[in-house]
Amino acid sequence: MTRLLIQIALRTAACALLAWLAWRVAGPTIALLTVPLLGVVLARPLLDLAGELRHQARALVWRPLEGRHFTFHGVPIQVLEDADHRRWIRAADVRAVVGFTAGDGALALTYPNGWSLLGTPPQPHFSDDALVEHLAKESSPRALKFRHWAEREIVFSARRERERLGIRLAAPTQVPRD
């Protein structure tokens, strides 16, 4: 953006110098004819500046949601990430996509390491691994599509990040040790 502002300042200075020279050499009438040149010379840098400002405004608005905003066929999916880079997907969003799966109590028993109440107010969430494991048991075509999407968009990048950092997590069905 600094480059654009410098370019605008230099072009404005060049046009002002040209108008001053025209006024000194040929008078104010000829100098007035150099004003449209200012519009021609500044049009592109001003459009570029407007585009850059728009891009930076969008980046500032979306920065808090970066890496957490996911949408599956128009259904927003809330994803939280913990300190171990495990992603947690809200169960209500999974049910909105797949339909009714199992109750919260049954899921908490089935996935002791992969089921948690997170947020304010507390809402049930699947861990990324538990979600894939749970969706493998579902047989509907929508569940299969959602599983493929979740593996590609949510789970894969979280696994890669954990591998890169050397973080090892227990399986979602393993009972946590106290």
SEKE-193583 format. One record per atom (N, C-alpha, C, O): residue number from 0; residue in three letters; atom name; x, y, z. Coordinates in steps of 0.2 Angstrom, whole numbers. Atoms other than C-alpha are relative to their C-alpha. Layout:
N
- n,res,atom,u,v,w
- NUM,Ala,CA,X,Y,Z
...
This chain:
178
- n,res,atom,u,v,w
- 0,Met,N,4,-6,0
- 0,Met,CA,0,0,0
- 0,Met,C,4,6,0
- 0,Met,O,3,11,-3
- 1,Thr,N,-5,-6,0
- 1,Thr,CA,15,12,3
- 1,Thr,C,2,1,-7
- 1,Thr,O,3,7,-9
- 2,Arg,N,-2,-1,7
- 2,Arg,CA,20,9,-15
- 2,Arg,C,-5,4,-3
- 2,Arg,O,-3,8,-7
- 3,Leu,N,6,-4,4
- 3,Leu,CA,3,15,-21
- 3,Leu,C,0,7,2
- 3,Leu,O,-1,11,-2
- 4,Leu,N,1,-7,-2
- 4,Leu,CA,3,30,-10
- 4,Leu,C,6,4,-3
- 4,Leu,O,5,10,-5
- 5,Ile,N,-6,-4,3
- 5,Ile,CA,21,35,-16
- 5,Ile,C,-1,1,-8
- 5,Ile,O,0,6,-10
- 6,Gln,N,2,-1,7
- 6,Gln,CA,15,32,-34
- 6,Gln,C,-5,5,-1
- 6,Gln,O,-4,9,-6
- 7,Ile,N,5,-5,1
- 7,Ile,CA,0,43,-32
- 7,Ile,C,3,7,2
- 7,Ile,O,2,12,-2
- 8,Ala,N,-3,-7,-1
- 8,Ala,CA,11,57,-24
- 8,Ala,C,4,2,-5
- 8,Ala,O,4,8,-7
- 9,Leu,N,-5,-2,6
- 9,Leu,CA,24,56,-38
- 9,Leu,C,-4,2,-6
- 9,Leu,O,-2,7,-9
- 10,Arg,N,4,-2,6
- 10,Arg,CA,11,57,-51
- 10,Arg,C,-4,6,1
- 10,Arg,O,-4,10,-4
- 11,Thr,N,3,-6,-1
- 11,Thr,CA,2,71,-43
- 11,Thr,C,5,6,-1
- 11,Thr,O,3,11,-3
- 12,Ala,N,-5,-6,0
- 12,Ala,CA,18,81,-41
- 12,Ala,C,2,1,-8
- 12,Ala,O,3,6,-10
- 13,Ala,N,-2,-1,7
- 13,Ala,CA,22,77,-60
- 13,Ala,C,-5,4,-3
- 13,Ala,O,-4,9,-8
- 14,Cys,N,5,-3,3
- 14,Cys,CA,5,83,-65
- 14,Cys,C,0,8,2
- 14,Cys,O,-1,12,-2
- 15,Ala,N,0,-7,-3
- 15,Ala,CA,6,99,-54
- 15,Ala,C,6,4,-3
- 15,Ala,O,6,10,-5
- 16,Leu,N,-6,-4,3
- 16,Leu,CA,24,103,-61
- 16,Leu,C,-2,1,-8
- 16,Leu,O,0,7,-10
- 17,Leu,N,2,-1,7
- 17,Leu,CA,17,101,-79
- 17,Leu,C,-5,6,-1
- 17,Leu,O,-4,10,-5
- 18,Ala,N,5,-5,0
- 18,Ala,CA,2,112,-75
- 18,Ala,C,4,7,1
- 18,Ala,O,2,12,-2
- 19,Trp,N,-4,-6,-1
- 19,Trp,CA,14,125,-68
- 19,Trp,C,4,3,-6
- 19,Trp,O,4,8,-7
- 20,Leu,N,-3,-1,6
- 20,Leu,CA,25,124,-83
- 20,Leu,C,-4,3,-5
- 20,Leu,O,-2,8,-9
- 21,Ala,N,4,-2,6
- 21,Ala,CA,11,126,-95
- 21,Ala,C,-3,7,2
- 21,Ala,O,-4,11,-3
- 22,Trp,N,3,-6,-2
- 22,Trp,CA,4,141,-85
- 22,Trp,C,6,6,-1
- 22,Trp,O,4,11,-3
- 23,Arg,N,-6,-5,1
- 23,Arg,CA,22,150,-85
- 23,Arg,C,1,1,-7
- 23,Arg,O,3,7,-9
- 24,Val,N,-1,0,7
- 24,Val,CA,24,146,-103
- 24,Val,C,-5,3,-5
- 24,Val,O,-4,8,-8
- 25,Ala,N,6,-2,4
- 25,Ala,CA,7,148,-111
- 25,Ala,C,-6,4,3
- 25,Ala,O,-10,6,0
- 26,Gly,N,5,-4,-3
- 26,Gly,CA,-4,156,-98
- 26,Gly,C,-5,-5,3
- 26,Gly,O,-5,-11,3
- 27,Pro,N,4,4,-4
- 27,Pro,CA,-18,150,-87
- 27,Pro,C,-5,-4,-4
- 27,Pro,O,-7,-9,-2
- 28,Thr,N,5,3,4
- 28,Thr,CA,-30,145,-101
- 28,Thr,C,3,-7,-2
- 28,Thr,O,0,-12,-2
- 29,Ile,N,-4,6,2
- 29,Ile,CA,-17,132,-107
- 29,Ile,C,1,-5,6
- 29,Ile,O,0,-11,6
- 30,Ala,N,-1,3,-6
- 30,Ala,CA,-13,127,-89
- 30,Ala,C,-7,-4,2
- 30,Ala,O,-6,-10,4
- 31,Leu,N,7,3,-2
- 31,Leu,CA,-32,123,-87
- 31,Leu,C,-1,-7,-4
- 31,Leu,O,-4,-11,-2
- 32,Leu,N,1,6,4
- 32,Leu,CA,-31,110,-101
- 32,Leu,C,4,-6,2
- 32,Leu,O,3,-11,0
- 33,Thr,N,-4,5,-3
- 33,Thr,CA,-18,100,-91
- 33,Thr,C,-4,-4,5
- 33,Thr,O,-1,-9,8
- 34,Val,N,4,3,-6
- 34,Val,CA,-31,96,-77
- 34,Val,C,-3,-7,-2
- 34,Val,O,-2,-11,2
- 35,Pro,N,2,7,2
- 35,Pro,CA,-39,81,-87
- 35,Pro,C,6,-5,0
- 35,Pro,O,5,-11,2
- 36,Leu,N,-6,4,-1
- 36,Leu,CA,-21,74,-87
- 36,Leu,C,0,-3,7
- 36,Leu,O,2,-9,7
- 37,Leu,N,0,3,-7
- 37,Leu,CA,-22,72,-68
- 37,Leu,C,-5,-6,1
- 37,Leu,O,-3,-11,4
- 38,Gly,N,4,6,0
- 38,Gly,CA,-37,61,-70
- 38,Gly,C,2,-6,-3
- 38,Gly,O,1,-12,-1
- 39,Val,N,-2,6,4
- 39,Val,CA,-30,50,-83
- 39,Val,C,6,-3,4
- 39,Val,O,7,-9,4
- 40,Val,N,-6,3,-4
- 40,Val,CA,-13,48,-73
- 40,Val,C,-2,-3,6
- 40,Val,O,1,-8,8
- 41,Leu,N,1,2,-7
- 41,Leu,CA,-21,45,-56
- 41,Leu,C,-6,-6,0
- 41,Leu,O,-7,-9,5
- 42,Ala,N,6,5,-1
- 42,Ala,CA,-36,33,-61
- 42,Ala,C,2,-6,2
- 42,Ala,O,0,-9,7
- 43,Arg,N,-3,7,-1
- 43,Arg,CA,-26,17,-61
- 43,Arg,C,2,-1,8
- 43,Arg,O,0,-5,11
- 44,Pro,N,-2,1,-7
- 44,Pro,CA,-17,20,-44
- 44,Pro,C,-5,1,5
- 44,Pro,O,-5,-2,10
- 45,Leu,N,6,-1,-4
- 45,Leu,CA,-33,26,-36
- 45,Leu,C,-4,-6,1
- 45,Leu,O,-6,-8,6
- 46,Leu,N,4,7,0
- 46,Leu,CA,-42,10,-41
- 46,Leu,C,4,-5,3
- 46,Leu,O,1,-9,7
- 47,Asp,N,-4,5,-4
- 47,Asp,CA,-28,0,-35
- 47,Asp,C,0,1,7
- 47,Asp,O,0,-4,11
- 48,Leu,N,1,-2,-7
- 48,Leu,CA,-28,9,-19
- 48,Leu,C,-6,-2,3
- 48,Leu,O,-7,-5,9
- 49,Ala,N,6,2,-2
- 49,Ala,CA,-46,6,-17
- 49,Ala,C,-1,-8,1
- 49,Ala,O,-4,-10,6
- 50,Gly,N,0,8,-1
- 50,Gly,CA,-44,-13,-20
- 50,Gly,C,4,-2,6
- 50,Gly,O,2,-7,9
- 51,Glu,N,-4,2,-5
- 51,Glu,CA,-30,-14,-8
- 51,Glu,C,-3,2,7
- 51,Glu,O,-3,-3,12
- 52,Leu,N,3,-2,-6
- 52,Leu,CA,-40,-5,6
- 52,Leu,C,-6,-5,1
- 52,Leu,O,-7,-7,7
- 53,Arg,N,6,5,-1
- 53,Arg,CA,-55,-17,3
- 53,Arg,C,3,-7,2
- 53,Arg,O,0,-10,6
- 54,His,N,-3,6,-2
- 54,His,CA,-43,-32,4
- 54,His,C,2,0,7
- 54,His,O,1,-5,11
- 55,Gln,N,-2,0,-7
- 55,Gln,CA,-36,-26,20
- 55,Gln,C,-6,0,5
- 55,Gln,O,-5,-2,11
- 56,Ala,N,6,0,-5
- 56,Ala,CA,-53,-22,28
- 56,Ala,C,-3,-7,0
- 56,Ala,O,-5,-9,6
- 57,Arg,N,3,7,0
- 57,Arg,CA,-59,-40,23
- 57,Arg,C,5,-4,5
- 57,Arg,O,2,-8,9
- 58,Ala,N,-5,4,-4
- 58,Ala,CA,-43,-47,31
- 58,Ala,C,-1,1,8
- 58,Ala,O,-1,-3,12
- 59,Leu,N,1,-2,-7
- 59,Leu,CA,-46,-37,47
- 59,Leu,C,-7,-3,3
- 59,Leu,O,-7,-5,9
- 60,Val,N,6,3,-2
- 60,Val,CA,-64,-43,48
- 60,Val,C,0,-7,1
- 60,Val,O,-3,-10,6
- 61,Trp,N,0,7,-1
- 61,Trp,CA,-61,-61,45
- 61,Trp,C,6,-3,4
- 61,Trp,O,6,-9,5
- 62,Arg,N,-6,3,-4
- 62,Arg,CA,-45,-63,55
- 62,Arg,C,-2,-4,6
- 62,Arg,O,1,-9,8
- 63,Pro,N,2,4,-6
- 63,Pro,CA,-54,-68,71
- 63,Pro,C,-3,-7,-2
- 63,Pro,O,-2,-12,2
- 64,Leu,N,3,7,2
- 64,Leu,CA,-62,-83,61
- 64,Leu,C,4,-4,-4
- 64,Leu,O,3,-9,-6
- 65,Glu,N,-5,4,5
- 65,Glu,CA,-47,-88,51
- 65,Glu,C,1,-7,3
- 65,Glu,O,4,-7,9
- 66,Gly,N,-2,7,-2
- 66,Gly,CA,-45,-107,52
- 66,Gly,C,-6,-3,4
- 66,Gly,O,-5,-9,6
- 67,Arg,N,6,3,-4
- 67,Arg,CA,-62,-109,62
- 67,Arg,C,-6,0,-4
- 67,Arg,O,-11,-3,-1
- 68,His,N,6,-1,3
- 68,His,CA,-75,-105,49
- 68,His,C,0,-5,-6
- 68,His,O,3,-5,-10
- 69,Phe,N,1,5,5
- 69,Phe,CA,-81,-120,39
- 69,Phe,C,-7,0,-2
- 69,Phe,O,-12,1,2
- 70,Thr,N,6,1,2
- 70,Thr,CA,-96,-123,29
- 70,Thr,C,-1,-6,-5
- 70,Thr,O,3,-7,-10
- 71,Phe,N,1,6,5
- 71,Phe,CA,-103,-139,21
- 71,Phe,C,-7,1,-3
- 71,Phe,O,-12,1,0
- 72,His,N,6,-1,4
- 72,His,CA,-116,-136,8
- 72,His,C,-5,5,3
- 72,His,O,-11,4,3
- 73,Gly,N,4,-5,-2
- 73,Gly,CA,-122,-120,15
- 73,Gly,C,-1,0,8
- 73,Gly,O,-4,4,11
- 74,Val,N,1,0,-7
- 74,Val,CA,-122,-126,33
- 74,Val,C,6,2,4
- 74,Val,O,11,-2,3
- 75,Pro,N,-6,-2,-4
- 75,Pro,CA,-110,-117,45
- 75,Pro,C,2,-5,5
- 75,Pro,O,-3,-8,8
- 76,Ile,N,-3,5,-5
- 76,Ile,CA,-99,-129,55
- 76,Ile,C,4,4,5
- 76,Ile,O,10,7,3
- 77,Gln,N,-4,-3,-5
- 77,Gln,CA,-92,-122,71
- 77,Gln,C,6,-5,2
- 77,Gln,O,5,-11,4
- 78,Val,N,-6,4,-2
- 78,Val,CA,-74,-128,74
- 78,Val,C,4,4,5
- 78,Val,O,6,9,4
- 79,Leu,N,-4,-3,-5
- 79,Leu,CA,-64,-125,89
- 79,Leu,C,7,-4,0
- 79,Leu,O,7,-10,-1
- 80,Glu,N,-7,4,-1
- 80,Glu,CA,-45,-129,92
- 80,Glu,C,3,1,6
- 80,Glu,O,3,7,9
- 81,Asp,N,-3,0,-6
- 81,Asp,CA,-37,-133,108
- 81,Asp,C,7,1,0
- 81,Asp,O,10,2,-6
- 82,Ala,N,-7,-1,0
- 82,Ala,CA,-19,-131,114
- 82,Ala,C,4,-6,-3
- 82,Ala,O,9,-5,-6
- 83,Asp,N,-3,6,3
- 83,Asp,CA,-15,-149,107
- 83,Asp,C,-1,0,-7
- 83,Asp,O,0,-5,-10
- 84,His,N,2,-1,7
- 84,His,CA,-21,-143,90
- 84,His,C,-5,-6,-2
- 84,His,O,-5,-8,-8
- 85,Arg,N,6,4,2
- 85,Arg,CA,-36,-155,91
- 85,Arg,C,-6,4,-1
- 85,Arg,O,-7,9,2
- 86,Arg,N,6,-4,2
- 86,Arg,CA,-51,-148,82
- 86,Arg,C,-6,-3,3
- 86,Arg,O,-7,-10,3
- 87,Trp,N,6,3,-3
- 87,Trp,CA,-68,-150,90
- 87,Trp,C,-6,3,-4
- 87,Trp,O,-6,9,-5
- 88,Ile,N,6,-2,5
- 88,Ile,CA,-84,-149,79
- 88,Ile,C,-6,-1,5
- 88,Ile,O,-7,-6,8
- 89,Arg,N,6,0,-4
- 89,Arg,CA,-100,-145,87
- 89,Arg,C,-5,-5,-2
- 89,Arg,O,-6,-6,-8
- 90,Ala,N,4,5,2
- 90,Ala,CA,-112,-159,88
- 90,Ala,C,-7,2,-3
- 90,Ala,O,-9,-2,-8
- 91,Ala,N,6,-2,3
- 91,Ala,CA,-127,-149,84
- 91,Ala,C,1,2,-8
- 91,Ala,O,-4,1,-12
- 92,Asp,N,-1,-1,7
- 92,Asp,CA,-119,-144,67
- 92,Asp,C,0,-7,-4
- 92,Asp,O,-2,-7,-9
- 93,Val,N,-1,6,3
- 93,Val,CA,-115,-162,63
- 93,Val,C,-7,-3,-1
- 93,Val,O,-9,-6,-6
- 94,Arg,N,7,3,0
- 94,Arg,CA,-133,-167,67
- 94,Arg,C,-4,4,-5
- 94,Arg,O,-9,1,-9
- 95,Ala,N,3,-4,5
- 95,Ala,CA,-139,-152,56
- 95,Ala,C,2,-3,-7
- 95,Ala,O,-3,-2,-12
- 96,Val,N,-3,2,7
- 96,Val,CA,-129,-160,41
- 96,Val,C,-3,-7,-1
- 96,Val,O,-6,-9,-6
- 97,Val,N,1,7,1
- 97,Val,CA,-131,-179,44
- 97,Val,C,-7,-2,2
- 97,Val,O,-10,-7,0
- 98,Gly,N,7,2,-3
- 98,Gly,CA,-148,-179,54
- 98,Gly,C,2,-3,7
- 98,Gly,O,7,-3,9
- 99,Phe,N,-1,3,-7
- 99,Phe,CA,-150,-188,71
- 99,Phe,C,4,-6,-1
- 99,Phe,O,3,-10,-4
- 100,Thr,N,-5,6,0
- 100,Thr,CA,-136,-199,75
- 100,Thr,C,-1,-4,7
- 100,Thr,O,-6,-8,7
- 101,Ala,N,1,3,-6
- 101,Ala,CA,-135,-204,93
- 101,Ala,C,0,5,6
- 101,Ala,O,1,11,4
- 102,Gly,N,1,-5,-6
- 102,Gly,CA,-139,-196,110
- 102,Gly,C,7,2,3
- 102,Gly,O,12,-1,2
- 103,Asp,N,-6,-2,-3
- 103,Asp,CA,-126,-186,119
- 103,Asp,C,3,-5,5
- 103,Asp,O,9,-5,5
- 104,Gly,N,-2,5,-5
- 104,Gly,CA,-125,-199,133
- 104,Gly,C,4,-6,-3
- 104,Gly,O,9,-8,-1
- 105,Ala,N,-3,6,3
- 105,Ala,CA,-121,-213,121
- 105,Ala,C,6,2,-3
- 105,Ala,O,11,-2,-3
- 106,Leu,N,-7,-2,4
- 106,Leu,CA,-108,-203,111
- 106,Leu,C,5,1,6
- 106,Leu,O,11,0,4
- 107,Ala,N,-5,-1,-6
- 107,Ala,CA,-100,-198,128
- 107,Ala,C,3,-6,2
- 107,Ala,O,9,-7,4
- 108,Leu,N,-3,6,-2
- 108,Leu,CA,-98,-216,132
- 108,Leu,C,4,-4,-5
- 108,Leu,O,9,-7,-4
- 109,Thr,N,-3,3,6
- 109,Thr,CA,-93,-222,115
- 109,Thr,C,7,3,-1
- 109,Thr,O,12,0,-3
- 110,Tyr,N,-6,-4,1
- 110,Tyr,CA,-80,-208,113
- 110,Tyr,C,3,4,6
- 110,Tyr,O,2,10,6
- 111,Pro,N,-2,-4,-6
- 111,Pro,CA,-73,-204,130
- 111,Pro,C,5,5,-1
- 111,Pro,O,5,11,3
- 112,Asn,N,-5,-5,2
- 112,Asn,CA,-58,-195,123
- 112,Asn,C,-2,5,-5
- 112,Asn,O,2,10,-7
- 113,Gly,N,2,-4,6
- 113,Gly,CA,-67,-188,108
- 113,Gly,C,-7,4,1
- 113,Gly,O,-10,6,-4
- 114,Trp,N,6,-3,-1
- 114,Trp,CA,-82,-180,116
- 114,Trp,C,0,5,6
- 114,Trp,O,3,3,11
- 115,Ser,N,-1,-5,-6
- 115,Ser,CA,-82,-164,127
- 115,Ser,C,-6,5,-1
- 115,Ser,O,-8,7,-6
- 116,Leu,N,4,-6,0
- 116,Leu,CA,-93,-150,132
- 116,Leu,C,4,6,0
- 116,Leu,O,8,7,5
- 117,Leu,N,-4,-6,1
- 117,Leu,CA,-85,-134,126
- 117,Leu,C,-4,7,-1
- 117,Leu,O,-10,6,-3
- 118,Gly,N,3,-7,1
- 118,Gly,CA,-89,-115,125
- 118,Gly,C,-4,2,5
- 118,Gly,O,-5,-1,11
- 119,Thr,N,5,-3,-5
- 119,Thr,CA,-101,-104,134
- 119,Thr,C,-6,2,-4
- 119,Thr,O,-6,6,-8
- 120,Pro,N,1,5,-5
- 120,Pro,CA,-114,-110,137
- 120,Pro,C,3,-7,-3
- 120,Pro,O,4,-7,-9
- 121,Pro,N,-3,6,2
- 121,Pro,CA,-106,-128,136
- 121,Pro,C,-5,-4,-5
- 121,Pro,O,-11,-5,-4
- 122,Gln,N,3,4,6
- 122,Gln,CA,-111,-137,120
- 122,Gln,C,4,-6,-1
- 122,Gln,O,10,-6,-1
- 123,Pro,N,-4,6,2
- 123,Pro,CA,-106,-155,115
- 123,Pro,C,3,1,-6
- 123,Pro,O,1,4,-11
- 124,His,N,-4,-1,6
- 124,His,CA,-92,-156,103
- 124,His,C,3,-7,-1
- 124,His,O,5,-10,4
- 125,Phe,N,-4,6,2
- 125,Phe,CA,-84,-171,93
- 125,Phe,C,7,3,-1
- 125,Phe,O,8,8,-3
- 126,Ser,N,-7,-2,2
- 126,Ser,CA,-65,-171,92
- 126,Ser,C,0,-2,-7
- 126,Ser,O,-4,-6,-10
- 127,Asp,N,-1,1,7
- 127,Asp,CA,-59,-172,74
- 127,Asp,C,0,-8,-1
- 127,Asp,O,-3,-10,-6
- 128,Asp,N,-1,8,1
- 128,Asp,CA,-54,-191,76
- 128,Asp,C,-7,-3,1
- 128,Asp,O,-8,-8,-2
- 129,Ala,N,6,3,-1
- 129,Ala,CA,-70,-195,84
- 129,Ala,C,-6,1,-5
- 129,Ala,O,-10,-4,-6
- 130,Leu,N,4,-1,5
- 130,Leu,CA,-80,-187,71
- 130,Leu,C,0,-5,-6
- 130,Leu,O,-5,-7,-8
- 131,Val,N,-2,4,6
- 131,Val,CA,-72,-197,57
- 131,Val,C,-2,-7,2
- 131,Val,O,-5,-11,-2
- 132,Glu,N,2,7,-2
- 132,Glu,CA,-74,-213,67
- 132,Glu,C,-8,-1,1
- 132,Glu,O,-10,-6,-1
- 133,His,N,7,0,-1
- 133,His,CA,-92,-209,71
- 133,His,C,-4,0,-7
- 133,His,O,-8,-4,-8
- 134,Leu,N,3,0,6
- 134,Leu,CA,-96,-205,53
- 134,Leu,C,1,-6,-4
- 134,Leu,O,-3,-8,-9
- 135,Ala,N,-1,6,3
- 135,Ala,CA,-89,-221,47
- 135,Ala,C,-5,-5,2
- 135,Ala,O,-6,-10,-2
- 136,Lys,N,5,5,-2
- 136,Lys,CA,-103,-230,56
- 136,Lys,C,-7,2,-3
- 136,Lys,O,-11,-2,-3
- 137,Glu,N,6,-3,3
- 137,Glu,CA,-116,-219,47
- 137,Glu,C,0,-3,-7
- 137,Glu,O,5,-3,-10
- 138,Ser,N,0,2,6
- 138,Ser,CA,-122,-226,31
- 138,Ser,C,-4,4,-5
- 138,Ser,O,-4,2,-11
- 139,Ser,N,3,-4,5
- 139,Ser,CA,-132,-212,23
- 139,Ser,C,5,3,-5
- 139,Ser,O,10,4,-3
- 140,Pro,N,-5,-3,5
- 140,Pro,CA,-125,-204,7
- 140,Pro,C,2,7,2
- 140,Pro,O,8,9,1
- 141,Arg,N,-2,-7,-2
- 141,Arg,CA,-125,-187,15
- 141,Arg,C,5,-1,6
- 141,Arg,O,10,3,6
- 142,Ala,N,-5,1,-5
- 142,Ala,CA,-115,-194,30
- 142,Ala,C,7,-2,-3
- 142,Ala,O,12,0,-1
- 143,Leu,N,-7,1,3
- 143,Leu,CA,-102,-201,18
- 143,Leu,C,3,6,-3
- 143,Leu,O,9,7,-3
- 144,Lys,N,-2,-6,3
- 144,Lys,CA,-101,-185,9
- 144,Lys,C,3,5,5
- 144,Lys,O,8,8,4
- 145,Phe,N,-2,-4,-5
- 145,Phe,CA,-99,-176,25
- 145,Phe,C,6,-2,3
- 145,Phe,O,11,2,5
- 146,Arg,N,-6,3,-2
- 146,Arg,CA,-86,-188,31
- 146,Arg,C,6,2,-4
- 146,Arg,O,11,4,-2
- 147,His,N,-5,-1,4
- 147,His,CA,-76,-186,16
- 147,His,C,2,8,0
- 147,His,O,8,9,0
- 148,Trp,N,-2,-7,-1
- 148,Trp,CA,-77,-167,17
- 148,Trp,C,3,2,6
- 148,Trp,O,8,6,6
- 149,Ala,N,-3,-1,-7
- 149,Ala,CA,-73,-167,36
- 149,Ala,C,7,-2,0
- 149,Ala,O,12,1,2
- 150,Glu,N,-6,2,0
- 150,Glu,CA,-58,-177,33
- 150,Glu,C,5,4,-4
- 150,Glu,O,11,6,-2
- 151,Arg,N,-5,-4,4
- 151,Arg,CA,-51,-166,19
- 151,Arg,C,0,7,3
- 151,Arg,O,6,10,2
- 152,Glu,N,0,-7,-2
- 152,Glu,CA,-56,-149,26
- 152,Glu,C,3,1,8
- 152,Glu,O,6,6,9
- 153,Ile,N,-1,-1,-7
- 153,Ile,CA,-54,-151,45
- 153,Ile,C,5,-5,3
- 153,Ile,O,10,-3,6
- 154,Val,N,-4,5,-3
- 154,Val,CA,-46,-167,50
- 154,Val,C,7,-1,-2
- 154,Val,O,12,-1,2
- 155,Phe,N,-7,0,3
- 155,Phe,CA,-31,-168,38
- 155,Phe,C,5,5,2
- 155,Phe,O,10,3,4
- 156,Ser,N,-5,-6,-2
- 156,Ser,CA,-24,-151,42
- 156,Ser,C,2,0,8
- 156,Ser,O,7,1,9
- 157,Ala,N,-1,0,-7
- 157,Ala,CA,-26,-154,61
- 157,Ala,C,5,-6,1
- 157,Ala,O,10,-5,5
- 158,Arg,N,-5,6,-1
- 158,Arg,CA,-17,-171,60
- 158,Arg,C,7,2,-2
- 158,Arg,O,12,1,1
- 159,Arg,N,-6,-2,3
- 159,Arg,CA,-3,-163,49
- 159,Arg,C,4,4,5
- 159,Arg,O,10,4,6
- 160,Glu,N,-2,-5,-5
- 160,Glu,CA,-1,-149,62
- 160,Glu,C,3,-4,6
- 160,Glu,O,8,-2,9
- 161,Arg,N,-2,4,-6
- 161,Arg,CA,0,-162,77
- 161,Arg,C,6,-4,-2
- 161,Arg,O,11,-4,2
- 162,Glu,N,-6,4,2
- 162,Glu,CA,13,-173,67
- 162,Glu,C,6,5,0
- 162,Glu,O,11,3,2
- 163,Arg,N,-5,-5,1
- 163,Arg,CA,23,-157,63
- 163,Arg,C,3,2,7
- 163,Arg,O,9,3,8
- 164,Leu,N,-2,-3,-6
- 164,Leu,CA,24,-152,81
- 164,Leu,C,1,-6,5
- 164,Leu,O,4,-5,11
- 165,Gly,N,-2,5,-4
- 165,Gly,CA,26,-170,88
- 165,Gly,C,-5,-2,5
- 165,Gly,O,-3,-5,10
- 166,Ile,N,5,1,-5
- 166,Ile,CA,10,-171,97
- 166,Ile,C,-4,-6,-1
- 166,Ile,O,-6,-8,-6
- 167,Arg,N,3,6,0
- 167,Arg,CA,3,-188,101
- 167,Arg,C,-7,0,4
- 167,Arg,O,-6,2,10
- 168,Leu,N,7,0,-4
- 168,Leu,CA,-16,-190,106
- 168,Leu,C,-2,-7,1
- 168,Leu,O,-1,-11,-3
- 169,Ala,N,3,7,-1
- 169,Ala,CA,-25,-205,113
- 169,Ala,C,-6,0,-5
- 169,Ala,O,-9,5,-7
- 170,Ala,N,6,1,5
- 170,Ala,CA,-38,-213,102
- 170,Ala,C,-7,3,3
- 170,Ala,O,-7,3,10
- 171,Pro,N,7,-2,-3
- 171,Pro,CA,-56,-206,104
- 171,Pro,C,-4,-5,4
- 171,Pro,O,-7,-3,9
- 172,Thr,N,3,5,-4
- 172,Thr,CA,-62,-222,111
- 172,Thr,C,3,-3,6
- 172,Thr,O,1,-7,10
- 173,Gln,N,-4,2,-6
- 173,Gln,CA,-49,-225,124
- 173,Gln,C,-2,4,6
- 173,Gln,O,-3,10,5
- 174,Val,N,2,-3,-6
- 174,Val,CA,-54,-221,141
- 174,Val,C,6,4,3
- 174,Val,O,11,1,4
- 175,Pro,N,-6,-4,-2
- 175,Pro,CA,-44,-207,148
- 175,Pro,C,2,-2,7
- 175,Pro,O,-2,-4,11
- 176,Arg,N,-3,2,-6
- 176,Arg,CA,-32,-210,163
- 176,Arg,C,-1,6,5
- 176,Arg,O,1,11,2
- 177,Asp,N,1,-5,-5
- 177,Asp,CA,-35,-200,179
- 177,Asp,C,7,1,4
- 177,Asp,O,7,5,8
